[in-house]
Amino acid sequence: MDCPVPWLGTARLVAWVPTAADEPAVWAVHSDPDTYRHVPSARLTRHEDAARLLSTWMDHWDRHGFGYATVRSVDDPTVLGFAGARFAALNGAEVLNLYYRFAPRAWGVGYATEIARAVAQWAAAEHPTVPLIARVATNNPSSVRVAERIGLVRTDLQDRSDEVDHLIFASRPVQEPTPSTLRAAIPPTSQGAWR
Ligand SMILES: CC(C)(COP(=O)(O)OP(=O)(O)OC[C@H]1O[C@@H](n2cnc3c(N)ncnc32)[C@H](O)[C@@H]1OP(=O)(O)O)[C@@H](O)C(=O)NCCC(=O)NCCS
């Protein structure tokens, strides 16, 4: 049986290590057209894709001891959304991708800012040399606002692997490595692993 383990806590929220029991919530949030209003093509349309997505998150936890987490209120077991950070490659540079995605009923009360700030503080303490980045669709002002409010700085970087226009916010300069240092440093599976 799954035994949820807390990862980060804030005044109102707890981010839990994800378990298989979170699959219905992963599906609910990632198949909701409202949560993909800005990038409709990325919305999940098949249940098995939610299982696969959750499995990639759990695999990252197994390998690195952190990752994308399941977010609940401190006083209610209902899943509100997901947030966390995981290793990824941006144009060949190793980064930590900041993730936040909440069910629409939980929007507008500062939850994303609150948990994203906790993730950013965790990243600064645990991986101080790795840039924490937020990749935000240009048409997503509330997500831009969250990135700005937690202190990430807008860069002029562009994700060359992406078809959708994104702004890239970062906690520190992103150094694009040479091909040889890239091959040594980044597992191929993390290339472009944003979600
Ligand atoms: C983006 C998202 C995480 C924001 O969640 P949230 O809990 O509502 O965010 P917060 O309440 O912490 O903050 C939102 C900020 O955006 C602002 N905002 C909201 N709508 C806005 C708009 N249309 N234009 C400008 N700012 C806006 C809010 O005023 C708030 O800023 P403030 O605290 O300075 O007033 C949430 O909308 C979501 O999950 N969206 C779908 C998934 C997604 O887009 N994830 C990000 C992918 S990069």
The ligand as an SDF file (V2000), in Angstrom:
LIG
                    3D

 48 50  0  0  0  0  0  0  0  0999 V2000
   -0.6100   29.3540  -13.6880 C   0  0  0  0  0  0  0  0  0  0  0  0
   -1.2550   28.8350  -12.4010 C   0  0  0  0  0  0  0  0  0  0  0  0
   -0.3530   27.7770  -11.8090 C   0  0  0  0  0  0  0  0  0  0  0  0
   -1.4170   30.0060  -11.4370 C   0  0  0  0  0  0  0  0  0  0  0  0
   -1.9730   29.4680  -10.2630 O   0  0  0  0  0  0  0  0  0  0  0  0
   -2.5810   30.3980   -9.1160 P   0  0  0  0  0  0  0  0  0  0  0  0
   -2.6040   29.5940   -7.8520 O   0  0  0  0  0  0  0  0  0  0  0  0
   -3.8610   30.9800   -9.5940 O   0  0  0  0  0  0  0  0  0  0  0  0
   -1.4860   31.5100   -9.0120 O   0  0  0  0  0  0  0  0  0  0  0  0
   -1.3500   32.5990   -7.8720 P   0  0  0  0  0  0  0  0  0  0  0  0
   -2.6970   32.8650   -7.2840 O   0  0  0  0  0  0  0  0  0  0  0  0
   -0.2530   32.1710   -6.9500 O   0  0  0  0  0  0  0  0  0  0  0  0
   -0.8030   33.8500   -8.6650 O   0  0  0  0  0  0  0  0  0  0  0  0
   -1.3250   34.2180   -9.9170 C   0  0  0  0  0  0  0  0  0  0  0  0
   -0.8460   35.6370  -10.2420 C   0  0  0  0  0  0  0  0  0  0  0  0
   -1.1880   35.9040  -11.5890 O   0  0  0  0  0  0  0  0  0  0  0  0
   -1.9980   37.0710  -11.6100 C   0  0  0  0  0  0  0  0  0  0  0  0
   -2.9030   36.9150  -12.7170 N   0  0  0  0  0  0  0  0  0  0  0  0
   -3.9450   36.0780  -12.8350 C   0  0  0  0  0  0  0  0  0  0  0  0
   -4.5220   36.2420  -14.0260 N   0  0  0  0  0  0  0  0  0  0  0  0
   -3.8260   37.2020  -14.6710 C   0  0  0  0  0  0  0  0  0  0  0  0
   -3.9290   37.8230  -15.9410 C   0  0  0  0  0  0  0  0  0  0  0  0
   -4.8650   37.4700  -16.8130 N   0  0  0  0  0  0  0  0  0  0  0  0
   -3.0160   38.7630  -16.2630 N   0  0  0  0  0  0  0  0  0  0  0  0
   -2.0370   39.1120  -15.4160 C   0  0  0  0  0  0  0  0  0  0  0  0
   -1.8860   38.5570  -14.1760 N   0  0  0  0  0  0  0  0  0  0  0  0
   -2.7780   37.6260  -13.8360 C   0  0  0  0  0  0  0  0  0  0  0  0
   -2.6800   37.1050  -10.2680 C   0  0  0  0  0  0  0  0  0  0  0  0
   -3.1370   38.3990   -9.9420 O   0  0  0  0  0  0  0  0  0  0  0  0
   -1.5240   36.6670   -9.3780 C   0  0  0  0  0  0  0  0  0  0  0  0
   -0.5870   37.6940   -9.1910 O   0  0  0  0  0  0  0  0  0  0  0  0
   -0.5900   38.5560   -7.8170 P   0  0  0  0  0  0  0  0  0  0  0  0
   -0.4190   37.5620   -6.7020 O   0  0  0  0  0  0  0  0  0  0  0  0
    0.5820   39.4640   -7.9750 O   0  0  0  0  0  0  0  0  0  0  0  0
   -1.9060   39.2590   -7.7580 O   0  0  0  0  0  0  0  0  0  0  0  0
   -2.6480   28.2310  -12.6570 C   0  0  0  0  0  0  0  0  0  0  0  0
   -3.4270   29.1630  -13.3200 O   0  0  0  0  0  0  0  0  0  0  0  0
   -2.5930   26.9560  -13.4590 C   0  0  0  0  0  0  0  0  0  0  0  0
   -2.3830   25.8790  -12.9250 O   0  0  0  0  0  0  0  0  0  0  0  0
   -2.7810   27.1110  -14.7880 N   0  0  0  0  0  0  0  0  0  0  0  0
   -2.7780   25.9470  -15.6750 C   0  0  0  0  0  0  0  0  0  0  0  0
   -1.4100   25.3330  -15.7720 C   0  0  0  0  0  0  0  0  0  0  0  0
   -0.3380   26.3020  -16.1180 C   0  0  0  0  0  0  0  0  0  0  0  0
   -0.5340   27.2030  -16.9170 O   0  0  0  0  0  0  0  0  0  0  0  0
    0.8170   26.0970  -15.4920 N   0  0  0  0  0  0  0  0  0  0  0  0
    1.9690   26.8670  -15.7720 C   0  0  0  0  0  0  0  0  0  0  0  0
    2.6670   26.2660  -16.9300 C   0  0  0  0  0  0  0  0  0  0  0  0
    4.0950   27.2360  -17.3290 S   0  0  0  0  0  0  0  0  0  0  0  0
  1  2  1  0
  2  3  1  0
  2  4  1  0
  2 36  1  0
  4  5  1  0
  5  6  1  0
  6  7  2  0
  6  8  1  0
  6  9  1  0
  9 10  1  0
 10 11  2  0
 10 12  1  0
 10 13  1  0
 13 14  1  0
 14 15  1  0
 15 16  1  0
 15 30  1  0
 16 17  1  0
 17 18  1  0
 17 28  1  0
 18 19  1  0
 18 27  1  0
 19 20  2  0
 20 21  1  0
 21 22  1  0
 21 27  2  0
 22 23  1  0
 22 24  2  0
 24 25  1  0
 25 26  2  0
 26 27  1  0
 28 29  1  0
 28 30  1  0
 30 31  1  0
 31 32  1  0
 32 33  2  0
 32 34  1  0
 32 35  1  0
 36 37  1  0
 36 38  1  0
 38 39  2  0
 38 40  1  0
 40 41  1  0
 41 42  1  0
 42 43  1  0
 43 44  2  0
 43 45  1  0
 45 46  1  0
 46 47  1  0
 47 48  1  0
M  END
$$$$
